[in-house]
Amino acid sequence: MFRTSKSGSSLINLAGRQSALLNGSKLSVAPLNIRCYSAKKDDSKVLQNGFVPEEVKAKRRELSDSKYESATYQLPKWKEALGEFVISTLNLDMDKVRSGPIAGSYYYSICKEQGLQYADEPLSPTAKFFYEDLKLPKTFSQWFQITILHEWILFVRMRAMPFKYGKAYQQKLVDRTFADIEKRLFDEMNVRSGRITDQYMKDFNSQLRGAVFAYDEGFFGSDAVLAAAIWRNLFGGRKNIDMVHLEAMVRYVRAQLYVLSKLSDREFALGEFKFAAPDELVETLTPQQEKSIKEKVIAKYQEIDANPNTLPSQRSKLSYTN
């Protein structure tokens, strides 16, 4: 949906300032049922000064131990046939069912990986951008801030979907985020107390809500407003940060939003998106390029919809023309 090339530096460049995503479209904010935890009196000092554990005890790269989320797992033919029969017989809404594996698994995994780091392993190119180029601290709380920034970018596109599907996708992404954090606190941070875990989860919940509200304000406002939101959350409001770093992040975020604005609902719902790398150049499409790409997308999904051999699980009612 866009053309990228290596820019030769760690700072992403965007050809031209981009206006708000989906100009003219009203974005409805779907209420999310984020898990809330009540504070315990004897744990009231656990989170003083926003402290969160930083020492990594063990690795948890996988989202879960489930074989069904393994990239190499092949579903047995009889199970696949049974699943297709159930979907067809019950006329299941696959666009809603698909929110689990797409938003709760794939989209969360690409958000989580952006700032993932371990003490005894080299950083990924994207993690290097955040920890080495932007000089962000290598802490669990910083990883969470990087993750929720990318989740918010996806939230913006999810809100532009038909309401019930956008809400389902947002909810699955949030649910999986907190489920994974709870596992990481236990496995990596060695947190064994349920009450202490509840306190951490409550704090992360507050951070997520605050970040979403701040980024939303920046999204609908100017680059200066977005930069202020990024400074308060991603950079922790630290003084004397390099303004070049802040500008790089504004460009990075606007670039991701631009790419998402060029995806149809169906493409996005089927997981046809990945974040542009920080060292890639995102170029604005010309009207001719945009028309050509849209025609190819329409032809692709028209063929799928018209094919009688397309499996029930592969069908969708979402638009591929928007």
Backbone bond lengths (Angstrom), bond angles and torsions (degrees), N, CA, C in turn:
res aa  C-N    CA-C-N  psi(-1)  N-CA   C-N-CA  omega(-1)  CA-C   N-CA-C  phi
1 M - - - 1.445 - - 1.519 111.84 -
2 F 1.340 115.78 -3.29 1.452 118.67 -177.20 1.505 107.39 -158.32
3 R 1.290 117.22 164.53 1.451 121.62 179.73 1.511 109.03 -108.40
4 T 1.309 115.54 131.60 1.457 119.56 179.53 1.520 109.62 -127.51
5 S 1.299 115.50 153.43 1.453 121.96 174.59 1.508 107.83 -151.88
6 K 1.304 115.66 155.51 1.454 120.06 178.26 1.520 109.62 -66.11
7 S 1.304 115.07 130.19 1.464 119.07 -176.02 1.518 113.26 -89.40
8 G 1.332 115.98 -10.17 1.452 119.07 179.04 1.505 113.82 85.10
9 S 1.306 117.89 1.73 1.458 120.82 176.66 1.503 108.18 -145.19
10 S 1.330 115.51 172.57 1.452 120.17 -178.20 1.514 112.60 -84.13
11 L 1.324 117.66 -5.95 1.455 119.89 -177.63 1.512 109.49 -100.06
12 I 1.325 115.97 124.74 1.456 119.82 -178.06 1.517 110.09 -73.68
13 N 1.311 116.17 140.72 1.458 121.56 177.68 1.511 109.01 -113.71
14 L 1.296 117.29 143.35 1.456 121.51 178.00 1.518 108.19 -123.47
15 A 1.319 115.64 126.54 1.466 119.77 -178.60 1.519 109.73 -72.87
16 G 1.332 115.81 97.13 1.462 120.50 178.82 1.504 112.12 91.09
17 R 1.317 116.98 149.26 1.461 121.84 175.26 1.516 108.82 -73.45
18 Q 1.349 115.48 133.38 1.461 118.87 -179.05 1.513 109.90 -97.00
19 S 1.337 114.86 138.02 1.468 119.89 176.10 1.507 109.22 -78.54
20 A 1.317 117.22 179.02 1.466 121.55 -177.61 1.516 110.54 -57.84
21 L 1.320 115.03 145.96 1.458 122.33 -179.07 1.512 110.53 -61.21
22 L 1.350 114.71 140.43 1.461 120.85 175.28 1.521 111.57 55.47
23 N 1.294 116.67 57.76 1.464 121.30 -178.26 1.520 110.75 -51.12
24 G 1.316 114.93 134.00 1.451 120.05 177.69 1.504 113.97 86.09
25 S 1.338 118.44 -7.66 1.458 121.08 -179.51 1.515 109.97 -97.25
26 K 1.299 116.01 132.21 1.454 120.59 178.71 1.517 108.83 -84.57
27 L 1.315 117.09 124.67 1.452 121.47 -178.76 1.512 109.42 -97.09
28 S 1.318 116.54 121.80 1.464 120.38 178.45 1.510 109.25 -92.19
29 V 1.302 117.16 136.95 1.460 122.21 -177.90 1.516 108.89 -92.43
30 A 1.314 116.21 113.81 1.458 120.32 -179.46 1.515 109.90 -83.49
31 P 1.331 118.54 128.16 1.462 120.45 178.32 1.514 110.45 -68.38
32 L 1.317 116.85 132.00 1.456 121.44 -178.41 1.515 110.47 -105.78
33 N 1.315 115.22 139.26 1.461 120.14 178.59 1.514 109.37 -90.40
34 I 1.333 115.86 72.55 1.460 120.82 -179.71 1.519 109.03 -74.20
35 R 1.317 115.69 134.26 1.459 120.21 -177.54 1.517 110.09 -63.69
36 C 1.308 116.37 128.23 1.462 121.73 178.89 1.522 109.46 -111.40
37 Y 1.290 116.44 147.15 1.458 122.10 -178.13 1.518 109.30 -126.68
38 S 1.302 115.35 137.05 1.461 119.37 179.89 1.521 109.91 -84.54
39 A 1.308 115.86 142.65 1.463 121.07 -179.63 1.521 110.82 -76.10
40 K 1.328 116.10 144.65 1.463 122.12 176.71 1.523 108.58 -104.04
41 K 1.321 115.88 142.61 1.459 119.79 -175.42 1.517 112.13 -60.06
42 D 1.347 116.06 -41.19 1.457 118.32 -175.48 1.530 112.10 -77.28
43 D 1.315 117.94 -3.86 1.454 120.83 176.44 1.519 111.24 -112.58
44 S 1.305 117.20 16.69 1.461 120.48 -171.34 1.520 113.35 -65.46
45 K 1.341 117.74 -19.82 1.459 119.77 -177.61 1.525 112.84 -101.53
46 V 1.333 115.95 3.00 1.455 119.06 -174.86 1.517 112.34 -61.09
47 L 1.323 116.53 -40.36 1.457 120.48 -173.30 1.523 113.01 -104.77
48 Q 1.306 117.25 27.95 1.455 119.32 177.65 1.530 109.92 -58.32
49 N 1.331 115.12 137.25 1.460 122.19 178.72 1.525 112.76 60.69
50 G 1.347 116.11 23.35 1.453 119.82 176.47 1.516 113.41 69.69
51 F 1.323 117.33 22.91 1.460 120.77 -176.92 1.521 110.94 -64.83
52 V 1.306 115.56 136.32 1.455 121.17 169.10 1.521 106.94 -136.13
53 P 1.344 118.53 151.17 1.464 121.14 -177.36 1.517 110.68 -63.55
54 E 1.328 115.88 145.52 1.452 119.63 -175.21 1.523 112.91 -122.77
55 E 1.309 118.59 -20.05 1.456 120.53 -175.32 1.521 110.09 -80.93
56 V 1.320 116.54 123.12 1.454 121.05 -178.57 1.524 109.26 -83.27
57 K 1.348 116.05 125.50 1.461 120.84 -178.01 1.525 112.09 -96.28
58 A 1.321 116.72 -39.01 1.458 121.41 -177.77 1.515 108.62 -149.57
59 K 1.320 115.95 162.73 1.448 120.24 -177.02 1.527 111.06 -94.40
60 R 1.323 115.42 139.47 1.460 120.20 170.84 1.515 107.37 -138.20
61 R 1.308 115.66 84.41 1.462 119.62 177.82 1.528 110.58 -80.47
62 E 1.333 116.25 -36.95 1.445 119.63 -177.36 1.524 110.43 -72.62
63 L 1.333 115.77 147.51 1.455 119.64 176.64 1.512 110.76 -68.33
64 S 1.321 116.88 -33.03 1.455 120.77 179.75 1.519 108.24 -158.92
65 D 1.327 115.70 174.90 1.457 120.97 176.08 1.524 111.43 -91.10
66 S 1.320 116.73 4.14 1.461 121.03 -177.30 1.524 110.82 -69.86
67 K 1.317 115.68 131.83 1.465 119.76 178.48 1.524 111.63 -66.68
68 Y 1.324 115.93 -23.09 1.463 119.85 -177.21 1.528 112.31 -69.74
69 E 1.327 117.65 -17.06 1.462 120.86 178.00 1.519 112.28 -101.19
70 S 1.310 116.20 6.11 1.453 119.72 176.80 1.527 109.40 -78.23
71 A 1.318 116.26 137.65 1.465 120.75 -177.99 1.521 111.90 -65.97
72 T 1.331 117.21 -21.98 1.462 120.85 -176.54 1.527 113.09 -98.09
73 Y 1.342 117.05 -3.78 1.467 119.14 -175.51 1.524 111.28 -73.14
74 Q 1.337 115.54 133.92 1.456 122.40 176.45 1.526 108.85 -113.91
75 L 1.327 116.40 121.74 1.457 120.96 179.13 1.523 108.99 -68.87
76 P 1.347 118.48 131.54 1.467 120.75 177.05 1.525 111.28 -54.60
77 K 1.318 116.46 145.99 1.464 120.93 -175.51 1.522 112.30 -58.41
78 W 1.349 116.87 -37.49 1.465 118.23 -177.43 1.530 110.98 -69.35
79 K 1.335 116.22 -34.84 1.465 119.42 177.21 1.532 110.64 -69.34
80 E 1.322 115.30 -38.98 1.461 119.35 178.44 1.526 110.61 -63.25
81 A 1.336 115.90 -43.95 1.465 120.23 179.78 1.522 111.06 -64.76
82 L 1.339 116.31 -41.14 1.464 120.47 178.76 1.521 110.36 -63.42
83 G 1.313 116.61 -42.97 1.459 120.54 179.43 1.515 112.11 -61.88
84 E 1.332 116.46 -43.59 1.464 119.90 178.99 1.527 110.81 -64.36
85 F 1.337 117.02 -36.46 1.472 121.11 178.24 1.525 110.76 -64.52
86 V 1.334 116.28 -44.21 1.470 120.60 -179.96 1.528 110.43 -64.04
87 I 1.323 116.40 -44.06 1.469 120.52 179.83 1.520 110.76 -60.08
88 S 1.335 115.66 -44.92 1.464 120.33 -178.44 1.520 112.05 -69.56
89 T 1.331 116.85 -42.80 1.462 121.10 -176.72 1.521 111.70 -67.81
90 L 1.324 116.81 -44.67 1.464 121.19 -177.65 1.525 112.60 -86.95
91 N 1.328 115.33 -3.12 1.470 120.53 -179.90 1.534 111.07 52.66
92 L 1.329 115.17 49.63 1.461 120.73 -177.76 1.525 111.09 -66.65
93 D 1.309 114.90 144.87 1.461 121.62 177.38 1.524 108.03 -81.78
94 M 1.324 116.25 93.74 1.457 120.12 -175.25 1.526 112.83 -66.39
95 D 1.312 117.40 -24.94 1.463 119.17 178.03 1.523 111.14 -65.02
96 K 1.328 116.29 -30.51 1.462 120.05 177.12 1.527 110.82 -85.76
97 V 1.327 116.37 -41.00 1.464 120.51 178.43 1.525 110.51 -60.64
98 R 1.307 115.51 -37.32 1.466 121.50 -176.65 1.526 113.00 -67.23
99 S 1.309 117.40 -14.65 1.468 120.03 -179.83 1.525 111.91 -61.79
100 G 1.340 117.09 -29.40 1.465 120.47 178.94 1.515 112.81 -65.65
101 P 1.346 117.63 -61.76 1.469 118.67 -178.58 1.525 114.51 -68.61
102 I 1.327 117.86 -28.60 1.466 119.21 -178.50 1.527 111.16 -83.20
103 A 1.337 117.00 -58.26 1.475 119.65 -177.60 1.519 111.70 -77.81
104 G 1.352 116.77 -45.08 1.457 120.45 -175.34 1.509 114.04 -75.07
105 S 1.319 117.43 -21.88 1.457 120.10 -179.29 1.531 111.09 -113.46
106 Y 1.336 116.85 -67.39 1.470 119.20 -174.27 1.523 112.92 -65.04
107 Y 1.328 117.53 -53.31 1.464 118.83 -175.63 1.526 111.77 -66.74
108 Y 1.338 117.34 -34.61 1.465 117.14 175.93 1.526 110.36 -66.61
109 S 1.334 116.74 -39.53 1.466 119.15 -177.55 1.525 111.67 -61.83
110 I 1.345 117.88 -39.24 1.470 118.17 -178.92 1.525 111.42 -75.36
111 C 1.335 117.27 -24.96 1.476 119.37 173.42 1.521 110.25 -72.17
112 K 1.319 115.69 -44.43 1.465 121.59 -178.23 1.529 111.42 -62.04
113 E 1.324 116.70 -38.40 1.462 120.89 -173.62 1.525 113.74 -72.79
114 Q 1.332 118.07 -18.89 1.467 119.86 -174.54 1.523 112.75 -59.15
115 G 1.321 117.23 -40.72 1.460 119.82 -178.14 1.515 113.75 -118.53
116 L 1.331 116.90 17.37 1.465 120.12 -177.54 1.517 110.33 -67.51
117 Q 1.329 116.44 132.94 1.464 120.59 -179.25 1.513 110.54 -150.64
118 Y 1.351 114.40 145.36 1.456 121.73 175.77 1.523 108.66 -131.94
119 A 1.315 115.32 147.59 1.465 120.95 -172.13 1.525 113.03 -60.92
120 D 1.341 117.68 -33.44 1.461 120.54 -173.58 1.528 112.92 -103.28
121 E 1.330 117.57 17.39 1.453 120.31 -179.25 1.528 110.88 -130.75
122 P 1.335 116.43 148.41 1.472 118.52 176.18 1.525 110.45 -67.32
123 L 1.316 116.58 150.35 1.455 121.28 -179.66 1.524 110.71 -76.96
124 S 1.311 115.60 148.52 1.458 120.41 172.59 1.526 108.20 -70.40
125 P 1.336 118.44 161.79 1.473 119.62 179.01 1.526 113.22 -54.97
126 T 1.336 117.13 -39.99 1.464 119.48 179.93 1.520 111.04 -69.53
127 A 1.337 116.77 -41.07 1.463 120.11 178.37 1.528 110.61 -63.87
128 K 1.331 117.15 -35.71 1.465 120.10 176.57 1.521 110.88 -60.84
129 F 1.324 116.66 -38.47 1.463 120.89 178.87 1.521 110.40 -58.59
130 F 1.335 116.26 -45.01 1.462 119.63 -176.61 1.530 112.59 -76.27
131 Y 1.331 117.06 -42.57 1.464 119.37 -172.76 1.527 113.93 -91.20
132 E 1.309 117.87 -31.03 1.463 120.13 -178.30 1.529 112.06 -100.45
133 D 1.316 117.16 -47.97 1.466 119.43 -179.12 1.528 111.96 -73.09
134 L 1.334 116.67 -45.86 1.468 120.26 -178.94 1.525 112.76 -87.76
135 K 1.345 117.11 -7.18 1.469 122.61 176.51 1.533 112.59 62.74
136 L 1.325 117.59 34.37 1.459 120.47 177.20 1.522 109.57 -80.20
137 P 1.331 118.60 147.12 1.468 121.04 -179.21 1.523 111.68 -69.63
138 K 1.324 116.21 145.73 1.467 120.78 179.80 1.525 109.67 -87.81
139 T 1.306 115.96 77.58 1.464 121.41 -179.71 1.517 109.91 -126.29
140 F 1.324 114.86 163.62 1.458 120.77 178.12 1.523 110.27 -62.87
141 S 1.321 116.39 -41.73 1.462 119.84 -178.86 1.528 111.36 -66.33
142 Q 1.336 117.10 -33.96 1.466 119.54 177.71 1.526 110.50 -69.63
143 W 1.340 116.20 -40.19 1.469 119.34 175.07 1.523 110.27 -56.95
144 F 1.333 117.07 -41.44 1.460 120.68 -179.45 1.524 110.50 -63.34
145 Q 1.327 117.75 -40.95 1.460 120.61 179.20 1.530 111.50 -64.89
146 I 1.315 116.82 -38.68 1.470 120.38 176.47 1.522 110.22 -64.50
147 T 1.331 115.30 -41.62 1.466 120.56 -178.98 1.521 111.66 -64.32
148 I 1.335 117.37 -47.29 1.465 118.47 -175.91 1.531 111.87 -72.29
149 L 1.320 118.26 -24.03 1.465 119.11 173.20 1.526 109.71 -62.86
150 H 1.331 116.16 -44.63 1.460 119.69 179.64 1.531 111.41 -70.31
151 E 1.320 116.81 -33.19 1.459 119.18 176.01 1.528 110.48 -65.59
152 W 1.323 116.59 -41.08 1.464 118.98 178.41 1.526 110.76 -61.29
153 I 1.318 117.45 -39.54 1.467 120.76 177.25 1.527 109.93 -56.70
154 L 1.336 116.40 -41.72 1.466 120.27 177.61 1.523 111.38 -70.82
155 F 1.337 116.98 -36.49 1.475 120.19 177.79 1.533 110.82 -55.39
156 V 1.333 116.24 -40.99 1.468 120.30 -178.24 1.528 109.93 -57.23
157 R 1.321 116.45 -45.53 1.481 119.51 179.76 1.519 111.24 -71.39
158 M 1.323 117.83 -36.73 1.458 120.78 -179.85 1.526 111.69 -63.52
159 R 1.322 116.56 -35.56 1.462 119.95 179.74 1.522 112.01 -67.14
160 A 1.319 116.94 -22.98 1.459 120.88 179.90 1.526 112.01 -83.59
161 M 1.333 117.58 -6.30 1.458 121.62 175.22 1.527 109.07 -77.06
162 P 1.340 118.35 165.89 1.467 119.17 170.71 1.527 109.44 -50.90
163 F 1.321 117.14 140.42 1.459 122.39 -165.93 1.528 114.20 -50.95
164 K 1.339 117.78 -50.99 1.466 118.73 -173.56 1.523 112.15 -65.75
165 Y 1.329 116.69 -30.44 1.459 119.19 178.75 1.527 110.97 -79.74
166 G 1.308 116.57 -41.76 1.458 119.43 177.30 1.510 111.97 -60.39
167 K 1.332 116.26 -41.28 1.462 120.38 178.84 1.520 110.67 -64.58
168 A 1.347 117.01 -42.67 1.466 120.69 -179.98 1.524 110.97 -62.86
169 Y 1.319 117.08 -42.80 1.464 120.63 -179.78 1.527 111.00 -65.10
170 Q 1.321 117.39 -43.00 1.464 120.11 178.20 1.523 110.86 -62.62
171 Q 1.341 116.29 -43.47 1.460 120.01 -176.98 1.522 111.77 -64.46
172 K 1.342 116.50 -42.11 1.465 120.00 179.74 1.524 110.95 -64.57
173 L 1.319 116.47 -38.04 1.466 120.29 179.33 1.520 111.01 -66.14
174 V 1.329 116.99 -43.78 1.466 120.98 179.32 1.526 110.71 -66.53
175 D 1.329 117.00 -45.19 1.464 120.53 -179.65 1.521 111.03 -58.19
176 R 1.335 116.09 -44.28 1.459 119.11 -177.26 1.525 111.27 -69.61
177 T 1.302 116.30 -33.55 1.462 120.45 177.76 1.521 110.99 -57.99
178 F 1.332 116.25 -51.07 1.458 119.50 -176.14 1.524 112.38 -73.72
179 A 1.328 117.31 -30.35 1.462 119.52 175.39 1.526 110.27 -65.06
180 D 1.324 116.77 -41.47 1.461 120.66 -179.72 1.522 111.37 -70.39
181 I 1.327 117.05 -39.66 1.464 120.09 178.32 1.522 110.25 -61.57
182 E 1.320 116.23 -41.36 1.465 119.82 179.70 1.524 110.75 -60.82
183 K 1.330 117.08 -40.17 1.461 121.30 177.96 1.525 110.89 -67.87
184 R 1.330 116.47 -40.35 1.464 119.81 -179.17 1.526 111.38 -67.84
185 L 1.319 117.06 -36.30 1.465 119.55 176.40 1.524 110.35 -60.81
186 F 1.318 116.16 -39.91 1.464 120.73 -178.72 1.530 111.02 -74.07
187 D 1.330 117.19 -48.66 1.460 121.21 -173.58 1.526 113.09 -78.56
188 E 1.328 117.18 -44.58 1.457 120.91 -172.56 1.520 113.34 -95.09
189 M 1.329 116.75 -37.03 1.457 120.27 -176.40 1.523 113.07 -95.77
190 N 1.333 115.60 -4.67 1.463 120.16 176.59 1.519 112.44 62.53
191 V 1.326 117.84 30.26 1.464 121.94 177.32 1.522 107.69 -84.57
192 R 1.332 116.58 116.53 1.460 121.10 -175.75 1.526 112.66 -108.30
193 S 1.304 117.76 -18.12 1.460 121.16 -178.71 1.524 110.54 -81.58
194 G 1.328 116.03 125.72 1.456 120.36 177.80 1.509 112.39 -63.07
195 R 1.328 116.53 -36.28 1.458 119.68 -178.85 1.524 111.69 -70.66
196 I 1.335 116.12 -37.35 1.464 118.90 176.96 1.528 109.86 -67.81
197 T 1.332 115.97 -40.71 1.461 119.89 176.10 1.521 110.94 -58.31
198 D 1.328 116.59 -42.40 1.465 120.63 178.18 1.523 111.38 -58.89
199 Q 1.328 116.16 -39.08 1.462 120.10 179.43 1.529 111.19 -65.65
200 Y 1.327 115.46 -43.98 1.459 119.05 177.41 1.524 110.67 -60.84
201 M 1.335 115.93 -45.30 1.460 120.28 -177.93 1.524 111.23 -63.77
202 K 1.318 116.24 -37.21 1.462 119.84 177.52 1.527 110.17 -64.36
203 D 1.327 116.47 -40.50 1.463 120.47 179.75 1.528 111.05 -66.70
204 F 1.326 117.20 -43.63 1.462 120.73 178.10 1.528 110.84 -63.49
205 N 1.327 115.81 -37.24 1.462 121.33 176.86 1.527 110.00 -58.70
206 S 1.327 116.05 -46.85 1.468 120.88 179.87 1.527 111.23 -64.13
207 Q 1.342 116.05 -40.13 1.463 119.65 178.50 1.524 111.29 -62.09
208 L 1.333 116.25 -41.86 1.460 120.41 -179.75 1.522 111.32 -63.05
209 R 1.323 116.02 -48.09 1.463 119.98 -179.23 1.534 111.05 -61.40
210 G 1.331 115.92 -45.28 1.458 119.65 -179.35 1.517 112.23 -63.29
211 A 1.337 116.02 -41.63 1.464 119.92 -179.54 1.524 111.38 -65.62
212 V 1.332 117.04 -42.44 1.467 120.56 -179.56 1.524 110.96 -61.38
213 F 1.333 116.76 -45.32 1.464 119.80 178.81 1.532 111.14 -62.18
214 A 1.336 116.52 -41.94 1.469 120.35 -178.52 1.524 111.28 -66.76
215 Y 1.334 116.51 -44.85 1.461 119.79 -179.53 1.528 111.53 -67.91
216 D 1.328 116.84 -34.79 1.469 119.63 176.28 1.526 110.84 -59.99
217 E 1.328 115.29 -42.26 1.462 119.66 179.06 1.526 110.32 -62.07
218 G 1.336 115.87 -41.44 1.455 119.89 178.38 1.513 112.68 -68.40
219 F 1.318 116.45 -34.38 1.462 121.75 179.73 1.524 111.18 -62.38
220 F 1.320 116.06 -44.92 1.457 120.38 -178.63 1.530 112.35 -84.11
221 G 1.335 115.91 -11.49 1.454 119.81 -179.39 1.509 112.17 -101.34
222 S 1.311 115.30 -149.53 1.465 121.55 -177.43 1.525 110.40 -93.14
223 D 1.334 115.61 175.18 1.461 120.43 175.08 1.523 110.99 -61.64
224 A 1.322 116.91 -32.23 1.465 120.60 179.36 1.524 110.75 -65.39
225 V 1.326 116.79 -40.11 1.468 120.76 178.85 1.525 109.91 -68.02
226 L 1.330 116.84 -41.72 1.460 120.32 177.67 1.523 110.54 -64.30
227 A 1.323 117.08 -40.74 1.468 120.88 178.51 1.520 110.94 -61.13
228 A 1.331 116.81 -39.69 1.468 120.45 178.74 1.521 110.69 -64.20
229 A 1.331 117.18 -39.69 1.466 121.09 178.84 1.522 110.76 -65.79
230 I 1.323 116.79 -41.96 1.464 121.05 178.11 1.525 110.34 -65.19
231 W 1.309 116.94 -40.53 1.471 120.72 179.09 1.528 111.04 -62.70
232 R 1.334 117.15 -43.68 1.469 120.31 -177.91 1.523 112.05 -68.37
233 N 1.309 117.64 -35.36 1.459 120.58 -173.56 1.525 112.63 -99.42
234 L 1.313 117.46 -64.57 1.462 120.18 -176.53 1.522 111.91 -64.53
235 F 1.339 117.04 -42.21 1.468 121.33 -179.16 1.524 112.55 -92.79
236 G 1.323 117.58 3.05 1.457 121.53 175.47 1.513 114.85 63.78
237 G 1.328 118.02 20.17 1.463 120.73 -180.00 1.513 114.00 67.39
238 R 1.333 117.04 21.70 1.464 119.97 -177.56 1.531 111.05 -69.99
239 K 1.322 115.71 144.79 1.459 121.23 -179.49 1.527 110.52 -81.02
240 N 1.301 114.49 157.57 1.462 122.45 173.39 1.529 113.70 60.45
241 I 1.327 117.53 35.36 1.459 118.68 174.58 1.526 108.65 -79.21
242 D 1.311 115.62 156.49 1.461 121.07 179.95 1.529 109.06 -72.77
243 M 1.322 117.60 122.45 1.463 121.51 -178.80 1.527 112.10 -63.43
244 V 1.333 116.37 -25.33 1.463 120.05 176.51 1.525 109.89 -63.59
245 H 1.335 115.82 -38.02 1.464 120.14 178.12 1.524 111.05 -65.09
246 L 1.301 116.26 -41.26 1.461 120.58 -179.77 1.529 110.52 -66.42
247 E 1.322 116.05 -41.76 1.463 119.77 178.14 1.524 110.57 -64.34
248 A 1.338 116.30 -38.43 1.461 120.11 178.84 1.522 111.07 -60.82
249 M 1.333 116.94 -39.41 1.459 120.22 -179.95 1.526 111.85 -70.05
250 V 1.325 117.38 -37.46 1.472 119.67 176.96 1.523 109.52 -62.28
251 R 1.321 116.99 -44.28 1.462 120.96 178.47 1.530 110.51 -63.61
252 Y 1.327 116.09 -41.13 1.465 121.26 179.83 1.526 110.62 -60.32
253 V 1.323 117.02 -47.55 1.466 121.40 -178.91 1.522 110.92 -65.91
254 R 1.323 117.50 -46.39 1.466 120.61 179.52 1.527 111.04 -61.51
255 A 1.320 117.23 -34.96 1.462 120.82 178.71 1.525 111.07 -65.07
256 Q 1.338 116.60 -44.88 1.469 119.89 178.92 1.529 110.68 -61.90
257 L 1.327 116.79 -42.98 1.463 120.92 -179.79 1.526 111.16 -64.45
258 Y 1.311 116.64 -35.57 1.463 120.11 178.54 1.525 110.51 -65.26
259 V 1.331 116.58 -45.38 1.463 120.46 178.96 1.527 110.18 -60.04
260 L 1.324 116.78 -45.33 1.464 121.02 -179.89 1.523 111.75 -62.79
261 S 1.317 117.38 -33.76 1.465 120.54 -178.74 1.521 112.00 -66.96
262 K 1.321 117.08 -17.35 1.457 120.99 -178.94 1.527 112.50 -96.45
263 L 1.318 117.24 0.10 1.465 121.22 177.60 1.518 110.10 -94.10
264 S 1.318 116.89 138.44 1.461 120.66 174.22 1.523 109.47 -74.06
265 D 1.329 116.08 165.21 1.464 119.94 178.12 1.520 111.31 -56.92
266 R 1.325 116.37 -42.75 1.464 118.54 -176.55 1.522 111.69 -67.39
267 E 1.302 117.26 -43.62 1.462 119.77 178.58 1.521 110.76 -57.95
268 F 1.325 116.04 -47.45 1.462 119.87 -178.60 1.519 111.04 -65.27
269 A 1.337 117.51 -42.34 1.461 121.56 -177.88 1.519 112.12 -67.12
270 L 1.322 117.32 -24.82 1.462 121.29 178.89 1.527 112.16 -90.19
271 G 1.326 116.88 4.03 1.462 120.34 176.87 1.515 114.47 83.81
272 E 1.334 117.16 24.67 1.464 120.96 -178.59 1.527 111.46 -86.32
273 F 1.301 116.09 47.79 1.466 120.01 179.17 1.507 110.11 -146.26
274 K 1.312 115.66 142.73 1.457 122.25 167.85 1.519 107.08 -143.48
275 F 1.304 116.30 152.40 1.457 120.82 -177.41 1.529 110.87 -67.40
276 A 1.319 115.58 137.61 1.462 120.10 173.16 1.522 108.49 -67.56
277 A 1.315 116.81 136.78 1.461 121.05 -179.02 1.527 110.20 -67.86
278 P 1.329 117.37 152.16 1.473 120.60 -179.41 1.521 113.84 -59.70
279 D 1.335 117.85 -25.22 1.467 119.50 -178.61 1.524 112.18 -99.36
280 E 1.327 116.99 19.52 1.455 121.26 176.24 1.527 110.81 -104.23
281 L 1.306 114.73 147.35 1.457 121.05 178.33 1.524 108.62 -96.85
282 V 1.313 116.86 121.73 1.460 122.07 178.11 1.515 108.10 -99.74
283 E 1.314 115.90 114.03 1.456 120.95 -175.86 1.525 110.70 -100.36
284 T 1.307 116.30 141.61 1.453 121.36 177.59 1.526 109.89 -68.51
285 L 1.319 116.63 131.24 1.456 121.00 179.54 1.524 110.71 -72.57
286 T 1.308 115.16 142.12 1.459 119.59 171.98 1.531 107.88 -77.28
287 P 1.329 118.68 160.11 1.473 120.19 177.19 1.527 112.54 -55.06
288 Q 1.329 116.83 -37.23 1.458 120.36 179.98 1.527 110.98 -67.19
289 Q 1.336 116.63 -42.87 1.460 120.34 178.46 1.523 110.90 -63.97
290 E 1.314 115.86 -43.38 1.460 120.20 -179.50 1.527 110.78 -62.54
291 K 1.321 116.96 -42.01 1.464 121.20 179.02 1.520 111.03 -63.46
292 S 1.331 116.59 -42.84 1.464 121.50 -179.53 1.524 111.43 -63.19
293 I 1.321 116.27 -44.55 1.461 120.61 179.75 1.521 110.74 -64.29
294 K 1.321 116.55 -43.67 1.461 120.75 -179.24 1.526 111.22 -62.61
295 E 1.325 117.11 -39.11 1.465 120.98 179.00 1.530 110.91 -63.46
296 K 1.330 116.84 -39.56 1.463 120.57 178.52 1.524 111.16 -66.23
297 V 1.333 116.50 -41.00 1.466 120.73 178.90 1.522 110.43 -63.92
298 I 1.322 116.85 -44.89 1.466 121.06 180.00 1.521 110.66 -61.69
299 A 1.328 116.93 -44.63 1.464 120.80 179.69 1.529 111.05 -62.44
300 K 1.320 116.33 -39.64 1.471 121.00 -179.57 1.520 111.69 -61.48
301 Y 1.325 116.96 -50.13 1.460 119.91 -175.36 1.524 112.57 -79.55
302 Q 1.322 118.21 -24.88 1.460 119.90 172.65 1.520 110.17 -64.39
303 E 1.319 116.18 -40.03 1.463 120.97 178.43 1.524 110.95 -65.46
304 I 1.331 116.65 -41.92 1.468 120.47 178.93 1.520 110.65 -63.72
305 D 1.325 117.17 -45.91 1.462 121.01 -178.23 1.523 111.93 -65.88
306 A 1.333 117.14 -32.79 1.464 121.00 -177.48 1.525 112.77 -82.91
307 N 1.316 116.99 -15.39 1.469 121.24 -177.43 1.525 110.41 -77.39
308 P 1.336 118.90 117.60 1.471 120.90 -179.54 1.526 113.12 -66.86
309 N 1.330 117.12 -16.70 1.463 121.00 -179.19 1.529 113.05 -89.29
310 T 1.319 117.11 -1.48 1.466 119.87 176.49 1.519 109.31 -64.92
311 L 1.320 117.07 127.45 1.463 121.60 -176.92 1.523 110.90 -67.54
312 P 1.337 117.10 150.14 1.475 120.21 177.87 1.524 113.16 -55.48
313 S 1.335 116.70 -36.14 1.466 120.34 -178.78 1.522 112.51 -69.95
314 Q 1.330 117.35 -16.90 1.458 121.30 -178.02 1.527 112.81 -97.08
315 R 1.324 116.35 -2.70 1.463 119.78 -177.55 1.528 110.70 -86.77
316 S 1.321 114.53 155.26 1.461 120.91 -178.86 1.522 109.37 -150.57
317 K 1.330 114.86 148.52 1.462 120.76 176.28 1.531 111.59 -102.41
318 L 1.309 116.27 -2.72 1.462 120.02 -178.34 1.527 111.23 -71.16
319 S 1.309 115.13 151.88 1.460 120.95 -176.46 1.527 111.72 -71.52
320 Y 1.322 115.10 142.29 1.460 120.34 172.49 1.528 110.39 -116.68
321 T 1.328 116.80 11.46 1.464 120.96 -179.27 1.524 113.16 -108.99
322 N 1.358 117.22 -9.46 1.470 119.03 -176.51 1.521 111.80 -85.09
